[in-house]
Amino acid sequence: MKNFSDQLKLMRKVKGTTQKQVAEGSEIAERVYQRYESGERKPPFDKLITLADYFGVSIDYLVGRTDNPRINKNI
């Protein structure tokens, strides 16, 4: 199982965006986002939803509970 910070970084790189772009697109302060990605901090539930929506994946995928990005996602 992947951990949240590794999964977040991987999704950002696959999408081809910078930390700043993800932070702005998710309305999260850039330094806060950097801490999520480094594993220094975990996001509150509302920011977890925002990040999952930004990347177009389920929360389960975002936190590394599944390899299927669409599980529990209404698509």
CHARMM internal coordinates of N, CA and C (Angstrom, degrees):
IC EDIT
DIST 1 N 1 CA 1.4555
DIST 1 CA 1 C 1.5344
ANGL 1 N 1 CA 1 C 108.99
DIST 1 C 2 N 1.3223
ANGL 1 CA 1 C 2 N 116.00
DIHE 1 N 1 CA 1 C 2 N 133.32
DIST 2 N 2 CA 1.4592
ANGL 1 C 2 N 2 CA 121.62
DIHE 1 CA 1 C 2 N 2 CA 178.71
DIST 2 CA 2 C 1.5245
ANGL 2 N 2 CA 2 C 109.37
DIHE 1 C 2 N 2 CA 2 C -80.03
DIST 2 C 3 N 1.3172
ANGL 2 CA 2 C 3 N 115.66
DIHE 2 N 2 CA 2 C 3 N 151.60
DIST 3 N 3 CA 1.4650
ANGL 2 C 3 N 3 CA 117.17
DIHE 2 CA 2 C 3 N 3 CA 175.45
DIST 3 CA 3 C 1.5287
ANGL 3 N 3 CA 3 C 109.95
DIHE 2 C 3 N 3 CA 3 C -91.59
DIST 3 C 4 N 1.2990
ANGL 3 CA 3 C 4 N 115.01
DIHE 3 N 3 CA 3 C 4 N 162.83
DIST 4 N 4 CA 1.4647
ANGL 3 C 4 N 4 CA 121.80
DIHE 3 CA 3 C 4 N 4 CA -174.16
DIST 4 CA 4 C 1.5266
ANGL 4 N 4 CA 4 C 112.84
DIHE 3 C 4 N 4 CA 4 C -56.48
DIST 4 C 5 N 1.3137
ANGL 4 CA 4 C 5 N 117.65
DIHE 4 N 4 CA 4 C 5 N -48.75
DIST 5 N 5 CA 1.4644
ANGL 4 C 5 N 5 CA 120.03
DIHE 4 CA 4 C 5 N 5 CA -174.97
DIST 5 CA 5 C 1.5358
ANGL 5 N 5 CA 5 C 111.13
DIHE 4 C 5 N 5 CA 5 C -64.30
DIST 5 C 6 N 1.3305
ANGL 5 CA 5 C 6 N 117.22
DIHE 5 N 5 CA 5 C 6 N -40.57
DIST 6 N 6 CA 1.4685
ANGL 5 C 6 N 6 CA 119.86
DIHE 5 CA 5 C 6 N 6 CA 178.16
DIST 6 CA 6 C 1.5289
ANGL 6 N 6 CA 6 C 111.14
DIHE 5 C 6 N 6 CA 6 C -65.73
DIST 6 C 7 N 1.3189
ANGL 6 CA 6 C 7 N 116.25
DIHE 6 N 6 CA 6 C 7 N -41.53
DIST 7 N 7 CA 1.4612
ANGL 6 C 7 N 7 CA 121.29
DIHE 6 CA 6 C 7 N 7 CA 179.75
DIST 7 CA 7 C 1.5380
ANGL 7 N 7 CA 7 C 110.51
DIHE 6 C 7 N 7 CA 7 C -63.76
DIST 7 C 8 N 1.3212
ANGL 7 CA 7 C 8 N 116.07
DIHE 7 N 7 CA 7 C 8 N -43.06
DIST 8 N 8 CA 1.4629
ANGL 7 C 8 N 8 CA 121.43
DIHE 7 CA 7 C 8 N 8 CA -179.97
DIST 8 CA 8 C 1.5318
ANGL 8 N 8 CA 8 C 110.60
DIHE 7 C 8 N 8 CA 8 C -60.89
DIST 8 C 9 N 1.3228
ANGL 8 CA 8 C 9 N 115.49
DIHE 8 N 8 CA 8 C 9 N -46.81
DIST 9 N 9 CA 1.4650
ANGL 8 C 9 N 9 CA 120.42
DIHE 8 CA 8 C 9 N 9 CA 179.72
DIST 9 CA 9 C 1.5250
ANGL 9 N 9 CA 9 C 110.73
DIHE 8 C 9 N 9 CA 9 C -63.37
DIST 9 C 10 N 1.3330
ANGL 9 CA 9 C 10 N 117.49
DIHE 9 N 9 CA 9 C 10 N -43.30
DIST 10 N 10 CA 1.4596
ANGL 9 C 10 N 10 CA 121.73
DIHE 9 CA 9 C 10 N 10 CA 179.01
DIST 10 CA 10 C 1.5235
ANGL 10 N 10 CA 10 C 111.28
DIHE 9 C 10 N 10 CA 10 C -60.49
DIST 10 C 11 N 1.3284
ANGL 10 CA 10 C 11 N 117.18
DIHE 10 N 10 CA 10 C 11 N -46.03
DIST 11 N 11 CA 1.4641
ANGL 10 C 11 N 11 CA 120.27
DIHE 10 CA 10 C 11 N 11 CA -179.36
DIST 11 CA 11 C 1.5200
ANGL 11 N 11 CA 11 C 111.34
DIHE 10 C 11 N 11 CA 11 C -63.70
DIST 11 C 12 N 1.3212
ANGL 11 CA 11 C 12 N 116.72
DIHE 11 N 11 CA 11 C 12 N -38.60
DIST 12 N 12 CA 1.4655
ANGL 11 C 12 N 12 CA 119.64
DIHE 11 CA 11 C 12 N 12 CA 178.53
DIST 12 CA 12 C 1.5241
ANGL 12 N 12 CA 12 C 110.66
DIHE 11 C 12 N 12 CA 12 C -63.76
DIST 12 C 13 N 1.3289
ANGL 12 CA 12 C 13 N 116.49
DIHE 12 N 12 CA 12 C 13 N -43.46
DIST 13 N 13 CA 1.4602
ANGL 12 C 13 N 13 CA 120.03
DIHE 12 CA 12 C 13 N 13 CA -179.22
DIST 13 CA 13 C 1.5253
ANGL 13 N 13 CA 13 C 111.46
DIHE 12 C 13 N 13 CA 13 C -67.29
DIST 13 C 14 N 1.3319
ANGL 13 CA 13 C 14 N 116.90
DIHE 13 N 13 CA 13 C 14 N -40.83
DIST 14 N 14 CA 1.4659
ANGL 13 C 14 N 14 CA 120.65
DIHE 13 CA 13 C 14 N 14 CA 178.26
DIST 14 CA 14 C 1.5223
ANGL 14 N 14 CA 14 C 110.23
DIHE 13 C 14 N 14 CA 14 C -61.87
DIST 14 C 15 N 1.3244
ANGL 14 CA 14 C 15 N 116.04
DIHE 14 N 14 CA 14 C 15 N -39.06
DIST 15 N 15 CA 1.4621
ANGL 14 C 15 N 15 CA 120.56
DIHE 14 CA 14 C 15 N 15 CA 179.52
DIST 15 CA 15 C 1.5356
ANGL 15 N 15 CA 15 C 111.51
DIHE 14 C 15 N 15 CA 15 C -73.92
DIST 15 C 16 N 1.3300
ANGL 15 CA 15 C 16 N 116.86
DIHE 15 N 15 CA 15 C 16 N -17.48
DIST 16 N 16 CA 1.4581
ANGL 15 C 16 N 16 CA 121.01
DIHE 15 CA 15 C 16 N 16 CA 178.68
DIST 16 CA 16 C 1.5155
ANGL 16 N 16 CA 16 C 113.61
DIHE 15 C 16 N 16 CA 16 C 76.54
DIST 16 C 17 N 1.3236
ANGL 16 CA 16 C 17 N 116.38
DIHE 16 N 16 CA 16 C 17 N 33.27
DIST 17 N 17 CA 1.4588
ANGL 16 C 17 N 17 CA 120.15
DIHE 16 CA 16 C 17 N 17 CA -179.35
DIST 17 CA 17 C 1.5235
ANGL 17 N 17 CA 17 C 110.84
DIHE 16 C 17 N 17 CA 17 C -114.66
DIST 17 C 18 N 1.3107
ANGL 17 CA 17 C 18 N 115.05
DIHE 17 N 17 CA 17 C 18 N 162.08
DIST 18 N 18 CA 1.4575
ANGL 17 C 18 N 18 CA 121.15
DIHE 17 CA 17 C 18 N 18 CA 176.10
DIST 18 CA 18 C 1.5281
ANGL 18 N 18 CA 18 C 109.77
DIHE 17 C 18 N 18 CA 18 C -91.32
DIST 18 C 19 N 1.3077
ANGL 18 CA 18 C 19 N 115.64
DIHE 18 N 18 CA 18 C 19 N 166.04
DIST 19 N 19 CA 1.4716
ANGL 18 C 19 N 19 CA 119.56
DIHE 18 CA 18 C 19 N 19 CA 175.39
DIST 19 CA 19 C 1.5229
ANGL 19 N 19 CA 19 C 109.92
DIHE 18 C 19 N 19 CA 19 C -59.12
DIST 19 C 20 N 1.3054
ANGL 19 CA 19 C 20 N 116.24
DIHE 19 N 19 CA 19 C 20 N -40.26
DIST 20 N 20 CA 1.4664
ANGL 19 C 20 N 20 CA 120.45
DIHE 19 CA 19 C 20 N 20 CA -180.00
DIST 20 CA 20 C 1.5253
ANGL 20 N 20 CA 20 C 111.29
DIHE 19 C 20 N 20 CA 20 C -61.90
DIST 20 C 21 N 1.3232
ANGL 20 CA 20 C 21 N 117.63
DIHE 20 N 20 CA 20 C 21 N -42.92
DIST 21 N 21 CA 1.4613
ANGL 20 C 21 N 21 CA 121.06
DIHE 20 CA 20 C 21 N 21 CA 179.58
DIST 21 CA 21 C 1.5311
ANGL 21 N 21 CA 21 C 111.98
DIHE 20 C 21 N 21 CA 21 C -63.95
DIST 21 C 22 N 1.3210
ANGL 21 CA 21 C 22 N 116.50
DIHE 21 N 21 CA 21 C 22 N -42.31
DIST 22 N 22 CA 1.4679
ANGL 21 C 22 N 22 CA 119.69
DIHE 21 CA 21 C 22 N 22 CA 178.26
DIST 22 CA 22 C 1.5214
ANGL 22 N 22 CA 22 C 109.70
DIHE 21 C 22 N 22 CA 22 C -64.59
DIST 22 C 23 N 1.3223
ANGL 22 CA 22 C 23 N 116.51
DIHE 22 N 22 CA 22 C 23 N -44.99
DIST 23 N 23 CA 1.4609
ANGL 22 C 23 N 23 CA 120.71
DIHE 22 CA 22 C 23 N 23 CA -179.92
DIST 23 CA 23 C 1.5282
ANGL 23 N 23 CA 23 C 111.10
DIHE 22 C 23 N 23 CA 23 C -59.03
DIST 23 C 24 N 1.3189
ANGL 23 CA 23 C 24 N 116.57
DIHE 23 N 23 CA 23 C 24 N -47.56
DIST 24 N 24 CA 1.4649
ANGL 23 C 24 N 24 CA 120.03
DIHE 23 CA 23 C 24 N 24 CA 179.79
DIST 24 CA 24 C 1.5242
ANGL 24 N 24 CA 24 C 111.51
DIHE 23 C 24 N 24 CA 24 C -64.92
DIST 24 C 25 N 1.3270
ANGL 24 CA 24 C 25 N 116.80
DIHE 24 N 24 CA 24 C 25 N -43.32
DIST 25 N 25 CA 1.4586
ANGL 24 C 25 N 25 CA 121.13
DIHE 24 CA 24 C 25 N 25 CA -179.42
DIST 25 CA 25 C 1.5207
ANGL 25 N 25 CA 25 C 113.78
DIHE 24 C 25 N 25 CA 25 C -67.58
DIST 25 C 26 N 1.3214
ANGL 25 CA 25 C 26 N 115.78
DIHE 25 N 25 CA 25 C 26 N -22.15
DIST 26 N 26 CA 1.4632
ANGL 25 C 26 N 26 CA 121.47
DIHE 25 CA 25 C 26 N 26 CA -179.72
DIST 26 CA 26 C 1.5256
ANGL 26 N 26 CA 26 C 112.80
DIHE 25 C 26 N 26 CA 26 C -103.49
DIST 26 C 27 N 1.3206
ANGL 26 CA 26 C 27 N 115.46
DIHE 26 N 26 CA 26 C 27 N -0.21
DIST 27 N 27 CA 1.4666
ANGL 26 C 27 N 27 CA 121.85
DIHE 26 CA 26 C 27 N 27 CA -177.14
DIST 27 CA 27 C 1.5290
ANGL 27 N 27 CA 27 C 111.50
DIHE 26 C 27 N 27 CA 27 C 55.93
DIST 27 C 28 N 1.3328
ANGL 27 CA 27 C 28 N 114.41
DIHE 27 N 27 CA 27 C 28 N 47.73
DIST 28 N 28 CA 1.4655
ANGL 27 C 28 N 28 CA 123.12
DIHE 27 CA 27 C 28 N 28 CA 177.54
DIST 28 CA 28 C 1.5241
ANGL 28 N 28 CA 28 C 106.08
DIHE 27 C 28 N 28 CA 28 C -122.06
DIST 28 C 29 N 1.3142
ANGL 28 CA 28 C 29 N 117.76
DIHE 28 N 28 CA 28 C 29 N 138.69
DIST 29 N 29 CA 1.4612
ANGL 28 C 29 N 29 CA 120.14
DIHE 28 CA 28 C 29 N 29 CA 176.87
DIST 29 CA 29 C 1.5337
ANGL 29 N 29 CA 29 C 108.77
DIHE 28 C 29 N 29 CA 29 C -58.89
DIST 29 C 30 N 1.3164
ANGL 29 CA 29 C 30 N 116.44
DIHE 29 N 29 CA 29 C 30 N 139.54
DIST 30 N 30 CA 1.4568
ANGL 29 C 30 N 30 CA 120.66
DIHE 29 CA 29 C 30 N 30 CA -175.69
DIST 30 CA 30 C 1.5282
ANGL 30 N 30 CA 30 C 112.26
DIHE 29 C 30 N 30 CA 30 C -56.77
DIST 30 C 31 N 1.3173
ANGL 30 CA 30 C 31 N 117.54
DIHE 30 N 30 CA 30 C 31 N -44.04
DIST 31 N 31 CA 1.4737
ANGL 30 C 31 N 31 CA 120.43
DIHE 30 CA 30 C 31 N 31 CA -179.31
DIST 31 CA 31 C 1.5312
ANGL 31 N 31 CA 31 C 110.96
DIHE 30 C 31 N 31 CA 31 C -64.68
DIST 31 C 32 N 1.3154
ANGL 31 CA 31 C 32 N 117.25
DIHE 31 N 31 CA 31 C 32 N -36.29
DIST 32 N 32 CA 1.4648
ANGL 31 C 32 N 32 CA 120.92
DIHE 31 CA 31 C 32 N 32 CA 177.55
DIST 32 CA 32 C 1.5244
ANGL 32 N 32 CA 32 C 109.13
DIHE 31 C 32 N 32 CA 32 C -64.79
DIST 32 C 33 N 1.3340
ANGL 32 CA 32 C 33 N 116.76
DIHE 32 N 32 CA 32 C 33 N -45.80
DIST 33 N 33 CA 1.4601
ANGL 32 C 33 N 33 CA 119.80
DIHE 32 CA 32 C 33 N 33 CA 177.70
DIST 33 CA 33 C 1.5262
ANGL 33 N 33 CA 33 C 110.64
DIHE 32 C 33 N 33 CA 33 C -59.76
DIST 33 C 34 N 1.3185
ANGL 33 CA 33 C 34 N 117.96
DIHE 33 N 33 CA 33 C 34 N -43.22
DIST 34 N 34 CA 1.4689
ANGL 33 C 34 N 34 CA 121.58
DIHE 33 CA 33 C 34 N 34 CA 178.72
DIST 34 CA 34 C 1.5302
ANGL 34 N 34 CA 34 C 110.69
DIHE 33 C 34 N 34 CA 34 C -58.06
DIST 34 C 35 N 1.3112
ANGL 34 CA 34 C 35 N 116.76
DIHE 34 N 34 CA 34 C 35 N -37.50
DIST 35 N 35 CA 1.4688
ANGL 34 C 35 N 35 CA 120.41
DIHE 34 CA 34 C 35 N 35 CA 178.32
DIST 35 CA 35 C 1.5299
ANGL 35 N 35 CA 35 C 111.72
DIHE 34 C 35 N 35 CA 35 C -69.42
DIST 35 C 36 N 1.3218
ANGL 35 CA 35 C 36 N 117.68
DIHE 35 N 35 CA 35 C 36 N -34.05
DIST 36 N 36 CA 1.4632
ANGL 35 C 36 N 36 CA 120.44
DIHE 35 CA 35 C 36 N 36 CA 174.71
DIST 36 CA 36 C 1.5270
ANGL 36 N 36 CA 36 C 109.28
DIHE 35 C 36 N 36 CA 36 C -62.48
DIST 36 C 37 N 1.3206
ANGL 36 CA 36 C 37 N 115.48
DIHE 36 N 36 CA 36 C 37 N -46.61
DIST 37 N 37 CA 1.4546
ANGL 36 C 37 N 37 CA 120.65
DIHE 36 CA 36 C 37 N 37 CA -176.01
DIST 37 CA 37 C 1.5276
ANGL 37 N 37 CA 37 C 112.46
DIHE 36 C 37 N 37 CA 37 C -69.78
DIST 37 C 38 N 1.3110
ANGL 37 CA 37 C 38 N 117.24
DIHE 37 N 37 CA 37 C 38 N -30.68
DIST 38 N 38 CA 1.4721
ANGL 37 C 38 N 38 CA 120.42
DIHE 37 CA 37 C 38 N 38 CA 179.25
DIST 38 CA 38 C 1.5250
ANGL 38 N 38 CA 38 C 112.00
DIHE 37 C 38 N 38 CA 38 C -83.41
DIST 38 C 39 N 1.3180
ANGL 38 CA 38 C 39 N 116.68
DIHE 38 N 38 CA 38 C 39 N -11.10
DIST 39 N 39 CA 1.4599
ANGL 38 C 39 N 39 CA 120.45
DIHE 38 CA 38 C 39 N 39 CA -179.62
DIST 39 CA 39 C 1.5229
ANGL 39 N 39 CA 39 C 113.70
DIHE 38 C 39 N 39 CA 39 C 87.37
DIST 39 C 40 N 1.3270
ANGL 39 CA 39 C 40 N 117.13
DIHE 39 N 39 CA 39 C 40 N 4.63
DIST 40 N 40 CA 1.4650
ANGL 39 C 40 N 40 CA 121.26
DIHE 39 CA 39 C 40 N 40 CA 179.59
DIST 40 CA 40 C 1.5279
ANGL 40 N 40 CA 40 C 111.96
DIHE 39 C 40 N 40 CA 40 C -72.66
DIST 40 C 41 N 1.3271
ANGL 40 CA 40 C 41 N 116.05
DIHE 40 N 40 CA 40 C 41 N -22.88
DIST 41 N 41 CA 1.4668
ANGL 40 C 41 N 41 CA 120.55
DIHE 40 CA 40 C 41 N 41 CA -173.46
DIST 41 CA 41 C 1.5294
ANGL 41 N 41 CA 41 C 109.38
DIHE 40 C 41 N 41 CA 41 C -147.63
DIST 41 C 42 N 1.3218
ANGL 41 CA 41 C 42 N 116.62
DIHE 41 N 41 CA 41 C 42 N 147.35
DIST 42 N 42 CA 1.4693
ANGL 41 C 42 N 42 CA 122.92
DIHE 41 CA 41 C 42 N 42 CA 174.98
DIST 42 CA 42 C 1.5214
ANGL 42 N 42 CA 42 C 108.46
DIHE 41 C 42 N 42 CA 42 C -107.33
DIST 42 C 43 N 1.3366
ANGL 42 CA 42 C 43 N 116.92
DIHE 42 N 42 CA 42 C 43 N 142.44
DIST 43 N 43 CA 1.4625
ANGL 42 C 43 N 43 CA 119.35
DIHE 42 CA 42 C 43 N 43 CA -177.89
DIST 43 CA 43 C 1.5225
ANGL 43 N 43 CA 43 C 112.24
DIHE 42 C 43 N 43 CA 43 C -77.26
DIST 43 C 44 N 1.3337
ANGL 43 CA 43 C 44 N 116.66
DIHE 43 N 43 CA 43 C 44 N 149.88
DIST 44 N 44 CA 1.4631
ANGL 43 C 44 N 44 CA 119.28
DIHE 43 CA 43 C 44 N 44 CA 171.12
DIST 44 CA 44 C 1.5319
ANGL 44 N 44 CA 44 C 108.90
DIHE 43 C 44 N 44 CA 44 C -69.19
DIST 44 C 45 N 1.3067
ANGL 44 CA 44 C 45 N 116.05
DIHE 44 N 44 CA 44 C 45 N 164.21
DIST 45 N 45 CA 1.4561
ANGL 44 C 45 N 45 CA 122.50
DIHE 44 CA 44 C 45 N 45 CA -174.79
DIST 45 CA 45 C 1.5229
ANGL 45 N 45 CA 45 C 112.78
DIHE 44 C 45 N 45 CA 45 C -52.48
DIST 45 C 46 N 1.3192
ANGL 45 CA 45 C 46 N 117.83
DIHE 45 N 45 CA 45 C 46 N -45.01
DIST 46 N 46 CA 1.4705
ANGL 45 C 46 N 46 CA 119.63
DIHE 45 CA 45 C 46 N 46 CA -177.64
DIST 46 CA 46 C 1.5266
ANGL 46 N 46 CA 46 C 112.27
DIHE 45 C 46 N 46 CA 46 C -64.11
DIST 46 C 47 N 1.3248
ANGL 46 CA 46 C 47 N 118.26
DIHE 46 N 46 CA 46 C 47 N -35.23
DIST 47 N 47 CA 1.4635
ANGL 46 C 47 N 47 CA 121.29
DIHE 46 CA 46 C 47 N 47 CA 178.52
DIST 47 CA 47 C 1.5261
ANGL 47 N 47 CA 47 C 110.81
DIHE 46 C 47 N 47 CA 47 C -75.18
DIST 47 C 48 N 1.3212
ANGL 47 CA 47 C 48 N 116.70
DIHE 47 N 47 CA 47 C 48 N -31.15
DIST 48 N 48 CA 1.4584
ANGL 47 C 48 N 48 CA 121.12
DIHE 47 CA 47 C 48 N 48 CA 175.43
DIST 48 CA 48 C 1.5299
ANGL 48 N 48 CA 48 C 109.92
DIHE 47 C 48 N 48 CA 48 C -61.99
DIST 48 C 49 N 1.3110
ANGL 48 CA 48 C 49 N 116.11
DIHE 48 N 48 CA 48 C 49 N -43.65
DIST 49 N 49 CA 1.4695
ANGL 48 C 49 N 49 CA 121.20
DIHE 48 CA 48 C 49 N 49 CA 176.53
DIST 49 CA 49 C 1.5207
ANGL 49 N 49 CA 49 C 110.21
DIHE 48 C 49 N 49 CA 49 C -62.80
DIST 49 C 50 N 1.3173
ANGL 49 CA 49 C 50 N 117.17
DIHE 49 N 49 CA 49 C 50 N -44.87
DIST 50 N 50 CA 1.4596
ANGL 49 C 50 N 50 CA 122.07
DIHE 49 CA 49 C 50 N 50 CA 179.74
DIST 50 CA 50 C 1.5279
ANGL 50 N 50 CA 50 C 111.20
DIHE 49 C 50 N 50 CA 50 C -59.21
DIST 50 C 51 N 1.3319
ANGL 50 CA 50 C 51 N 116.65
DIHE 50 N 50 CA 50 C 51 N -44.16
DIST 51 N 51 CA 1.4648
ANGL 50 C 51 N 51 CA 120.35
DIHE 50 CA 50 C 51 N 51 CA 179.80
DIST 51 CA 51 C 1.5268
ANGL 51 N 51 CA 51 C 111.54
DIHE 50 C 51 N 51 CA 51 C -67.60
DIST 51 C 52 N 1.3216
ANGL 51 CA 51 C 52 N 117.13
DIHE 51 N 51 CA 51 C 52 N -41.04
DIST 52 N 52 CA 1.4693
ANGL 51 C 52 N 52 CA 120.32
DIHE 51 CA 51 C 52 N 52 CA 177.55
DIST 52 CA 52 C 1.5296
ANGL 52 N 52 CA 52 C 109.89
DIHE 51 C 52 N 52 CA 52 C -61.28
DIST 52 C 53 N 1.3160
ANGL 52 CA 52 C 53 N 116.65
DIHE 52 N 52 CA 52 C 53 N -42.91
DIST 53 N 53 CA 1.4667
ANGL 52 C 53 N 53 CA 120.83
DIHE 52 CA 52 C 53 N 53 CA 177.68
DIST 53 CA 53 C 1.5299
ANGL 53 N 53 CA 53 C 111.28
DIHE 52 C 53 N 53 CA 53 C -64.72
DIST 53 C 54 N 1.3180
ANGL 53 CA 53 C 54 N 117.16
DIHE 53 N 53 CA 53 C 54 N -41.48
DIST 54 N 54 CA 1.4630
ANGL 53 C 54 N 54 CA 121.39
DIHE 53 CA 53 C 54 N 54 CA 179.69
DIST 54 CA 54 C 1.5274
ANGL 54 N 54 CA 54 C 110.72
DIHE 53 C 54 N 54 CA 54 C -58.22
DIST 54 C 55 N 1.3386
ANGL 54 CA 54 C 55 N 116.21
DIHE 54 N 54 CA 54 C 55 N -44.95
DIST 55 N 55 CA 1.4565
ANGL 54 C 55 N 55 CA 120.41
DIHE 54 CA 54 C 55 N 55 CA -178.37
DIST 55 CA 55 C 1.5294
ANGL 55 N 55 CA 55 C 113.15
DIHE 54 C 55 N 55 CA 55 C -86.21
DIST 55 C 56 N 1.3312
ANGL 55 CA 55 C 56 N 117.14
DIHE 55 N 55 CA 55 C 56 N -7.86
DIST 56 N 56 CA 1.4572
ANGL 55 C 56 N 56 CA 120.94
DIHE 55 CA 55 C 56 N 56 CA 178.80
DIST 56 CA 56 C 1.5122
ANGL 56 N 56 CA 56 C 113.76
DIHE 55 C 56 N 56 CA 56 C 70.26
DIST 56 C 57 N 1.3279
ANGL 56 CA 56 C 57 N 116.36
DIHE 56 N 56 CA 56 C 57 N 36.17
DIST 57 N 57 CA 1.4655
ANGL 56 C 57 N 57 CA 121.71
DIHE 56 CA 56 C 57 N 57 CA -179.05
DIST 57 CA 57 C 1.5222
ANGL 57 N 57 CA 57 C 109.88
DIHE 56 C 57 N 57 CA 57 C -129.07
DIST 57 C 58 N 1.3305
ANGL 57 CA 57 C 58 N 115.42
DIHE 57 N 57 CA 57 C 58 N 169.75
DIST 58 N 58 CA 1.4640
ANGL 57 C 58 N 58 CA 119.81
DIHE 57 CA 57 C 58 N 58 CA 176.00
DIST 58 CA 58 C 1.5310
ANGL 58 N 58 CA 58 C 109.81
DIHE 57 C 58 N 58 CA 58 C -78.44
DIST 58 C 59 N 1.2988
ANGL 58 CA 58 C 59 N 116.19
DIHE 58 N 58 CA 58 C 59 N 159.77
DIST 59 N 59 CA 1.4646
ANGL 58 C 59 N 59 CA 120.61
DIHE 58 CA 58 C 59 N 59 CA 176.34
DIST 59 CA 59 C 1.5248
ANGL 59 N 59 CA 59 C 109.66
DIHE 58 C 59 N 59 CA 59 C -63.85
DIST 59 C 60 N 1.3332
ANGL 59 CA 59 C 60 N 117.76
DIHE 59 N 59 CA 59 C 60 N -38.46
DIST 60 N 60 CA 1.4722
ANGL 59 C 60 N 60 CA 120.69
DIHE 59 CA 59 C 60 N 60 CA 178.01
DIST 60 CA 60 C 1.5258
ANGL 60 N 60 CA 60 C 111.16
DIHE 59 C 60 N 60 CA 60 C -57.08
DIST 60 C 61 N 1.3145
ANGL 60 CA 60 C 61 N 116.90
DIHE 60 N 60 CA 60 C 61 N -42.14
DIST 61 N 61 CA 1.4620
ANGL 60 C 61 N 61 CA 120.35
DIHE 60 CA 60 C 61 N 61 CA 178.04
DIST 61 CA 61 C 1.5207
ANGL 61 N 61 CA 61 C 110.66
DIHE 60 C 61 N 61 CA 61 C -67.13
DIST 61 C 62 N 1.3038
ANGL 61 CA 61 C 62 N 116.23
DIHE 61 N 61 CA 61 C 62 N -43.73
DIST 62 N 62 CA 1.4670
ANGL 61 C 62 N 62 CA 121.49
DIHE 61 CA 61 C 62 N 62 CA -178.63
DIST 62 CA 62 C 1.5261
ANGL 62 N 62 CA 62 C 111.54
DIHE 61 C 62 N 62 CA 62 C -58.89
DIST 62 C 63 N 1.3148
ANGL 62 CA 62 C 63 N 117.77
DIHE 62 N 62 CA 62 C 63 N -39.01
DIST 63 N 63 CA 1.4678
ANGL 62 C 63 N 63 CA 120.46
DIHE 62 CA 62 C 63 N 63 CA -177.57
DIST 63 CA 63 C 1.5247
ANGL 63 N 63 CA 63 C 112.67
DIHE 62 C 63 N 63 CA 63 C -91.93
DIST 63 C 64 N 1.3541
ANGL 63 CA 63 C 64 N 117.04
DIHE 63 N 63 CA 63 C 64 N 3.50
DIST 64 N 64 CA 1.4507
ANGL 63 C 64 N 64 CA 120.53
DIHE 63 CA 63 C 64 N 64 CA 174.84
DIST 64 CA 64 C 1.5108
ANGL 64 N 64 CA 64 C 115.89
DIHE 63 C 64 N 64 CA 64 C 84.02
DIST 64 C 65 N 1.3355
ANGL 64 CA 64 C 65 N 118.29
DIHE 64 N 64 CA 64 C 65 N 17.81
DIST 65 N 65 CA 1.4614
ANGL 64 C 65 N 65 CA 121.44
DIHE 64 CA 64 C 65 N 65 CA -179.85
DIST 65 CA 65 C 1.5209
ANGL 65 N 65 CA 65 C 112.93
DIHE 64 C 65 N 65 CA 65 C -83.18
DIST 65 C 66 N 1.3348
ANGL 65 CA 65 C 66 N 117.40
DIHE 65 N 65 CA 65 C 66 N -14.51
DIST 66 N 66 CA 1.4572
ANGL 65 C 66 N 66 CA 122.35
DIHE 65 CA 65 C 66 N 66 CA 179.07
DIST 66 CA 66 C 1.5162
ANGL 66 N 66 CA 66 C 109.42
DIHE 65 C 66 N 66 CA 66 C -150.20
DIST 66 C 67 N 1.3265
ANGL 66 CA 66 C 67 N 115.13
DIHE 66 N 66 CA 66 C 67 N 157.24
DIST 67 N 67 CA 1.4580
ANGL 66 C 67 N 67 CA 120.31
DIHE 66 CA 66 C 67 N 67 CA 175.44
DIST 67 CA 67 C 1.5240
ANGL 67 N 67 CA 67 C 111.57
DIHE 66 C 67 N 67 CA 67 C -93.65
DIST 67 C 68 N 1.3186
ANGL 67 CA 67 C 68 N 116.33
DIHE 67 N 67 CA 67 C 68 N -2.12
DIST 68 N 68 CA 1.4601
ANGL 67 C 68 N 68 CA 121.65
DIHE 67 CA 67 C 68 N 68 CA -179.19
DIST 68 CA 68 C 1.5377
ANGL 68 N 68 CA 68 C 109.04
DIHE 67 C 68 N 68 CA 68 C -99.10
DIST 68 C 69 N 1.3364
ANGL 68 CA 68 C 69 N 117.80
DIHE 68 N 68 CA 68 C 69 N 110.69
DIST 69 N 69 CA 1.4696
ANGL 68 C 69 N 69 CA 119.74
DIHE 68 CA 68 C 69 N 69 CA -177.54
DIST 69 CA 69 C 1.5231
ANGL 69 N 69 CA 69 C 114.34
DIHE 68 C 69 N 69 CA 69 C -66.65
DIST 69 C 70 N 1.3220
ANGL 69 CA 69 C 70 N 117.75
DIHE 69 N 69 CA 69 C 70 N -13.68
DIST 70 N 70 CA 1.4601
ANGL 69 C 70 N 70 CA 121.03
DIHE 69 CA 69 C 70 N 70 CA -175.01
DIST 70 CA 70 C 1.5313
ANGL 70 N 70 CA 70 C 114.14
DIHE 69 C 70 N 70 CA 70 C -102.08
DIST 70 C 71 N 1.3163
ANGL 70 CA 70 C 71 N 119.09
DIHE 70 N 70 CA 70 C 71 N -6.09
DIST 71 N 71 CA 1.4634
ANGL 70 C 71 N 71 CA 120.48
DIHE 70 CA 70 C 71 N 71 CA 179.81
DIST 71 CA 71 C 1.5263
ANGL 71 N 71 CA 71 C 109.78
DIHE 70 C 71 N 71 CA 71 C -58.58
DIST 71 C 72 N 1.3240
ANGL 71 CA 71 C 72 N 115.32
DIHE 71 N 71 CA 71 C 72 N 134.31
DIST 72 N 72 CA 1.4748
ANGL 71 C 72 N 72 CA 123.02
DIHE 71 CA 71 C 72 N 72 CA 179.58
DIST 72 CA 72 C 1.5185
ANGL 72 N 72 CA 72 C 113.01
DIHE 71 C 72 N 72 CA 72 C 62.62
DIST 72 C 73 N 1.3053
ANGL 72 CA 72 C 73 N 117.01
DIHE 72 N 72 CA 72 C 73 N 20.70
DIST 73 N 73 CA 1.4585
ANGL 72 C 73 N 73 CA 121.33
DIHE 72 CA 72 C 73 N 73 CA 179.01
DIST 73 CA 73 C 1.5198
ANGL 73 N 73 CA 73 C 107.81
DIHE 72 C 73 N 73 CA 73 C -114.10
DIST 73 C 74 N 1.3006
ANGL 73 CA 73 C 74 N 117.69
DIHE 73 N 73 CA 73 C 74 N 129.73
DIST 74 N 74 CA 1.4615
ANGL 73 C 74 N 74 CA 122.23
DIHE 73 CA 73 C 74 N 74 CA -179.08
DIST 74 CA 74 C 1.5136
ANGL 74 N 74 CA 74 C 110.45
DIHE 73 C 74 N 74 CA 74 C -81.73
DIST 74 C 75 N 1.3215
ANGL 74 CA 74 C 75 N 115.53
DIHE 74 N 74 CA 74 C 75 N 85.17
DIST 75 N 75 CA 1.4748
ANGL 74 C 75 N 75 CA 120.68
DIHE 74 CA 74 C 75 N 75 CA 179.19
DIST 75 CA 75 C 1.5111
ANGL 75 N 75 CA 75 C 108.56
DIHE 74 C 75 N 75 CA 75 C -124.02
END
COOR INIT
IC SEED 1 N 1 CA 1 C
IC BUILD
